[in-house]
């Protein structure tokens, strides 16, 4: 005989029944959704039109903008020089002296050669 304080615990093991068709359908649905999720993540990060490609293109666009800005600055300087050459003789004379080594009559040309150490 058992005392009132002792309780008999009987655990029922879950039966190993076959899953119902609804459970099977849910497993198939979750598997399919998981597969679709993985495919979409692959396309997002590694595909042809991915985030990586976008970052590369943005870097190329920025490099091209920097190059264009440098070329626009150079074009402005060349335009100023062209206008100066068209309008005055001082620029022509300066260019002849610096690039061609020309001197005027009555001037003395001095060439300073640095000493070798």
MDAnalysis code that builds the backbone (N, CA, C; Angstrom):
import MDAnalysis as mda
import numpy as np

u = mda.Universe.empty(351, n_residues=117, atom_resindex=np.repeat(np.arange(117), 3), trajectory=True)
u.add_TopologyAttr("name", ["N", "CA", "C"] * 117)
u.add_TopologyAttr("resid", np.arange(1, 118))
u.add_TopologyAttr("resname", ["UNK", "UNK", "UNK", "UNK", "UNK", "UNK", "UNK", "UNK", "UNK", "UNK", "UNK", "UNK", "UNK", "UNK", "UNK", "UNK", "UNK", "UNK", "UNK", "UNK", "UNK", "UNK", "UNK", "UNK", "UNK", "UNK", "UNK", "UNK", "UNK", "UNK", "UNK", "UNK", "UNK", "UNK", "UNK", "UNK", "UNK", "UNK", "UNK", "UNK", "UNK", "UNK", "UNK", "UNK", "UNK", "UNK", "UNK", "UNK", "UNK", "UNK", "UNK", "UNK", "UNK", "UNK", "UNK", "UNK", "UNK", "UNK", "UNK", "UNK", "UNK", "UNK", "UNK", "UNK", "UNK", "UNK", "UNK", "UNK", "UNK", "UNK", "UNK", "UNK", "UNK", "UNK", "UNK", "UNK", "UNK", "UNK", "UNK", "UNK", "UNK", "UNK", "UNK", "UNK", "UNK", "UNK", "UNK", "UNK", "UNK", "UNK", "UNK", "UNK", "UNK", "UNK", "UNK", "UNK", "UNK", "UNK", "UNK", "UNK", "UNK", "UNK", "UNK", "UNK", "UNK", "UNK", "UNK", "UNK", "UNK", "UNK", "UNK", "UNK", "UNK", "UNK", "UNK", "UNK", "UNK"])
u.atoms.positions = np.array([
    [0.813, -1.163, 0.000],
    [0.000, 0.000, 0.000],
    [0.869, 1.243, 0.000],
    [0.396, 2.273, -0.620],
    [1.199, 3.473, -0.746],
    [0.640, 4.533, 0.167],
    [1.566, 5.364, 0.607],
    [1.098, 6.450, 1.449],
    [0.523, 7.544, 0.573],
    [-0.189, 8.472, 1.168],
    [-0.838, 9.534, 0.435],
    [0.140, 10.531, -0.157],
    [1.371, 10.578, 0.404],
    [2.357, 11.540, -0.085],
    [3.061, 11.077, -1.362],
    [3.021, 9.825, -1.602],
    [3.701, 9.312, -2.786],
    [2.753, 9.349, -3.968],
    [3.266, 9.845, -4.996],
    [2.453, 9.887, -6.206],
    [3.131, 9.053, -7.271],
    [2.363, 8.407, -8.003],
    [2.902, 7.577, -9.064],
    [2.819, 8.386, -10.356],
    [3.982, 8.584, -10.911],
    [4.036, 9.321, -12.162],
    [4.187, 8.343, -13.303],
    [3.311, 8.456, -14.161],
    [3.429, 7.636, -15.350],
    [3.502, 8.582, -16.532],
    [4.492, 8.426, -17.253],
    [4.670, 9.282, -18.421],
    [4.255, 8.507, -19.643],
    [3.465, 9.169, -20.380],
    [3.072, 8.538, -21.624],
    [4.017, 9.019, -22.703],
    [4.585, 8.111, -23.383],
    [5.458, 8.452, -24.491],
    [4.598, 8.846, -25.678],
    [5.041, 9.922, -26.381],
    [4.246, 10.291, -27.549],
    [4.295, 9.169, -28.570],
    [3.200, 8.968, -29.146],
    [3.140, 7.882, -30.119],
    [3.875, 8.303, -31.387],
    [4.455, 7.373, -31.999],
    [5.233, 7.611, -33.213],
    [4.325, 7.448, -34.436],
    [3.283, 8.227, -34.454],
    [2.360, 8.132, -35.558],
    [2.932, 8.867, -36.764],
    [2.438, 8.571, -37.914],
    [2.829, 9.255, -39.130],
    [2.264, 10.669, -39.093],
    [3.070, 11.684, -39.589],
    [2.536, 13.038, -39.602],
    [1.342, 13.126, -40.537],
    [0.443, 14.000, -40.160],
    [-0.747, 14.149, -40.984],
    [-0.387, 14.870, -42.277],
    [-1.323, 14.905, -43.187],
    [-1.061, 15.546, -44.466],
    [-0.862, 17.051, -44.294],
    [-1.515, 17.661, -43.311],
    [-1.330, 19.098, -43.070],
    [0.078, 19.379, -42.565],
    [0.597, 18.511, -41.674],
    [1.959, 18.686, -41.179],
    [2.970, 18.501, -42.307],
    [2.727, 17.498, -43.143],
    [3.615, 17.262, -44.275],
    [3.607, 18.452, -45.220],
    [2.430, 19.005, -45.463],
    [2.302, 20.162, -46.339],
    [3.036, 21.374, -45.760],
    [2.938, 21.572, -44.435],
    [3.649, 22.689, -43.783],
    [5.166, 22.513, -43.899],
    [5.653, 21.299, -43.730],
    [7.096, 21.053, -43.863],
    [7.563, 21.359, -45.279],
    [6.789, 20.938, -46.255],
    [7.143, 21.210, -47.648],
    [7.113, 22.716, -47.907],
    [6.103, 23.406, -47.381],
    [5.994, 24.850, -47.560],
    [7.172, 25.585, -46.917],
    [7.522, 25.192, -45.680],
    [8.672, 25.830, -45.019],
    [9.972, 25.533, -45.753],
    [10.121, 24.337, -46.261],
    [11.314, 23.996, -47.042],
    [11.402, 24.836, -48.303],
    [10.272, 24.980, -48.990],
    [10.238, 25.789, -50.202],
    [10.547, 27.245, -49.890],
    [9.935, 27.795, -48.828],
    [10.197, 29.186, -48.446],
    [11.655, 29.392, -48.044],
    [12.237, 28.421, -47.365],
    [13.658, 28.500, -47.015],
    [14.536, 28.527, -48.256],
    [14.195, 27.674, -49.225],
    [14.946, 27.638, -50.482],
    [14.834, 28.972, -51.220],
    [13.622, 29.510, -51.304],
    [13.410, 30.798, -51.978],
    [14.196, 31.893, -51.262],
    [14.201, 31.885, -49.944],
    [14.946, 32.879, -49.168],
    [16.440, 32.813, -49.483],
    [16.985, 31.610, -49.535],
    [18.420, 31.446, -49.823],
    [18.739, 31.927, -51.238],
    [17.891, 31.608, -52.198],
    [18.123, 32.040, -53.587],
    [18.076, 33.564, -53.679],
    [17.104, 34.179, -53.015],
    [17.006, 35.642, -53.064],
    [18.192, 36.313, -52.368],
    [18.658, 35.751, -51.271],
    [19.837, 36.302, -50.602],
    [21.068, 36.196, -51.489],
    [21.200, 35.073, -52.196],
    [22.330, 34.915, -53.113],
    [22.288, 35.994, -54.192],
    [21.104, 36.182, -54.779],
    [20.986, 37.196, -55.829],
    [21.253, 38.591, -55.282],
    [20.827, 38.857, -54.054],
    [21.019, 40.174, -53.460],
    [22.493, 40.471, -53.232],
    [23.243, 39.515, -52.733],
    [24.631, 39.781, -52.346],
    [25.651, 39.381, -53.393],
    [25.377, 38.362, -54.188],
    [26.406, 37.858, -55.093],
    [25.989, 37.821, -56.562],
    [24.750, 38.115, -56.869],
    [24.266, 38.003, -58.241],
    [24.761, 39.121, -59.137],
    [24.234, 39.122, -60.360],
    [24.667, 40.093, -61.373],
    [24.300, 41.528, -60.991],
    [23.115, 41.737, -60.486],
    [22.678, 43.073, -60.067],
    [22.656, 43.156, -58.551],
    [23.761, 42.820, -57.923],
    [23.813, 42.708, -56.469],
    [24.297, 43.998, -55.811],
    [24.302, 43.978, -54.509],
    [24.796, 45.109, -53.723],
    [26.283, 45.320, -53.999],
    [27.020, 44.237, -54.161],
    [28.455, 44.335, -54.450],
    [28.688, 45.065, -55.771],
    [27.909, 44.711, -56.781],
    [28.028, 45.367, -58.083],
    [27.674, 46.844, -57.974],
    [26.645, 47.148, -57.197],
    [26.255, 48.537, -56.988],
    [27.386, 49.336, -56.350],
    [28.036, 48.763, -55.345],
    [29.148, 49.464, -54.680],
    [30.316, 49.688, -55.632],
    [30.597, 48.707, -56.474],
    [31.690, 48.858, -57.454],
    [31.352, 49.974, -58.444],
    [30.113, 49.991, -58.920],
    [29.712, 51.025, -59.881],
    [29.727, 52.413, -59.248],
    [29.308, 52.522, -57.983],
    [29.360, 53.822, -57.312],
    [30.794, 54.315, -57.175],
    [31.728, 53.419, -56.895],
    [33.142, 53.802, -56.808],
    [33.658, 54.268, -58.171],
    [33.263, 53.572, -59.235],
    [33.690, 53.975, -60.578],
    [33.113, 55.335, -60.954],
    [31.857, 55.569, -60.596],
    [31.226, 56.858, -60.899],
    [31.943, 57.979, -60.159],
    [32.294, 57.754, -58.895],
    [32.998, 58.786, -58.125],
    [34.375, 59.065, -58.720],
    [35.072, 58.018, -59.141],
    [36.386, 58.211, -59.766],
    [36.240, 59.006, -61.066],
    [35.212, 58.713, -61.845],
    [34.994, 59.451, -63.089],
    [34.640, 60.907, -62.810],
    [33.848, 61.154, -61.765],
    [33.518, 62.539, -61.405],
    [34.768, 63.314, -61.004],
    [35.651, 62.665, -60.237],
    [36.903, 63.327, -59.851],
    [37.747, 63.653, -61.084],
    [37.843, 62.693, -61.997],
    [38.603, 62.911, -63.231],
    [37.992, 64.044, -64.044],
    [36.661, 64.056, -64.155],
    [35.987, 65.127, -64.901],
    [36.247, 66.489, -64.273],
    [36.249, 66.545, -62.956],
    [36.500, 67.818, -62.271],
    [37.922, 68.310, -62.563],
    [38.886, 67.396, -62.538],
    [40.267, 67.775, -62.867],
    [40.374, 68.266, -64.304],
    [39.703, 67.582, -65.215],
    [39.761, 67.981, -66.626],
    [39.055, 69.318, -66.858],
    [37.964, 69.564, -66.144],
    [37.289, 70.853, -66.273],
    [38.182, 71.990, -65.781],
    [38.907, 71.757, -64.699],
    [39.843, 72.771, -64.192],
    [40.943, 73.030, -65.215],
    [41.474, 71.961, -65.807],
    [42.515, 72.121, -66.826],
    [41.976, 72.871, -68.039],
    [40.746, 72.559, -68.426],
    [40.143, 73.245, -69.568],
    [39.974, 74.740, -69.286],
    [39.588, 75.084, -68.061],
    [39.460, 76.505, -67.702],
    [40.813, 77.217, -67.811],
    [41.871, 76.563, -67.342],
    [43.204, 77.176, -67.424],
    [43.635, 77.342, -68.880],
    [43.375, 76.349, -69.712],
    [43.742, 76.439, -71.132],
    [42.923, 77.535, -71.814],
    [41.648, 77.639, -71.454],
    [40.800, 78.683, -72.039],
    [41.315, 80.072, -71.658],
    [41.729, 80.235, -70.408],
    [42.287, 81.522, -69.976],
    [43.566, 81.822, -70.750],
    [44.404, 80.816, -70.926],
    [45.657, 81.019, -71.648],
    [45.399, 81.367, -73.115],
    [44.421, 80.717, -73.734],
    [44.084, 81.006, -75.135],
    [43.590, 82.444, -75.271],
    [42.721, 82.870, -74.363],
    [42.234, 84.254, -74.415],
    [43.369, 85.245, -74.220],
    [44.284, 84.913, -73.324],
    [45.423, 85.797, -73.074],
    [46.324, 85.882, -74.308],
    [46.535, 84.741, -74.978],
    [47.365, 84.746, -76.184],
    [46.700, 85.514, -77.327],
    [45.382, 85.457, -77.395],
    [44.673, 86.173, -78.453],
    [44.668, 87.681, -78.213],
    [44.620, 88.092, -76.957],
    [44.419, 89.507, -76.655],
    [45.686, 90.302, -76.361],
    [46.758, 89.657, -75.999],
    [47.930, 90.445, -75.634],
    [49.221, 89.826, -76.110],
    [50.221, 90.694, -76.256],
    [51.530, 90.215, -76.699],
    [52.392, 89.775, -75.520],
    [52.031, 90.178, -74.318],
    [52.837, 89.807, -73.153],
    [52.886, 88.293, -72.975],
    [51.767, 87.632, -73.168],
    [51.736, 86.178, -73.010],
    [52.575, 85.506, -74.090],
    [52.533, 86.026, -75.299],
    [53.330, 85.454, -76.387],
    [54.814, 85.626, -76.076],
    [55.173, 86.806, -75.613],
    [56.575, 87.062, -75.276],
    [57.024, 86.175, -74.116],
    [56.197, 86.022, -73.121],
    [56.551, 85.191, -71.971],
    [56.741, 83.737, -72.395],
    [55.868, 83.273, -73.254],
    [55.968, 81.884, -73.721],
    [57.224, 81.708, -74.582],
    [57.545, 82.669, -75.410],
    [58.738, 82.581, -76.260],
    [59.998, 82.556, -75.396],
    [60.000, 83.332, -74.317],
    [61.173, 83.365, -73.442],
    [61.319, 82.051, -72.670],
    [60.230, 81.569, -72.102],
    [60.338, 80.396, -71.229],
    [60.509, 79.099, -72.018],
    [59.768, 78.934, -73.108],
    [59.814, 77.658, -73.818],
    [60.852, 77.618, -74.930],
    [61.100, 78.744, -75.558],
    [62.021, 78.747, -76.698],
    [63.376, 79.373, -76.379],
    [63.490, 79.995, -75.217],
    [64.763, 80.600, -74.823],
    [65.111, 81.844, -75.620],
    [64.137, 82.554, -76.125],
    [64.385, 83.740, -76.936],
    [64.695, 84.940, -76.045],
    [65.523, 85.837, -76.563],
    [65.844, 87.085, -75.864],
    [65.696, 88.241, -76.847],
    [65.452, 89.417, -76.289],
    [65.310, 90.599, -77.143],
    [66.676, 91.184, -77.454],
    [66.714, 92.089, -78.449],
    [67.964, 92.776, -78.776],
    [68.351, 93.649, -77.586],
    [69.618, 93.623, -77.277],
    [70.128, 94.449, -76.200],
    [70.087, 93.751, -74.845],
    [69.478, 92.599, -74.745],
    [69.439, 91.863, -73.481],
    [70.637, 90.927, -73.423],
    [71.067, 90.628, -72.208],
    [72.153, 89.680, -71.998],
    [71.569, 88.442, -71.333],
    [71.899, 87.294, -71.875],
    [71.374, 86.041, -71.343],
    [72.412, 85.427, -70.405],
    [71.961, 85.106, -69.208],
    [72.823, 84.459, -68.215],
    [72.239, 83.081, -67.898],
    [73.081, 82.076, -67.925],
    [72.662, 80.726, -67.584],
    [73.400, 80.350, -66.304],
    [72.635, 80.077, -65.255],
    [73.215, 79.692, -63.984],
    [73.195, 78.169, -63.875],
    [74.376, 77.594, -63.721],
    [74.493, 76.148, -63.621],
    [74.791, 75.807, -62.169],
    [74.014, 74.932, -61.540],
    [74.284, 74.571, -60.143],
    [75.565, 73.771, -60.028],
    [76.259, 73.949, -58.895],
    [77.513, 73.222, -58.673],
    [77.216, 71.772, -58.338],
    [78.099, 70.898, -58.790],
    [77.978, 69.486, -58.446],
    [78.563, 69.278, -57.075],
    [77.907, 68.458, -56.301],
    [78.398, 68.189, -54.927],
    [79.125, 66.892, -54.860],
])
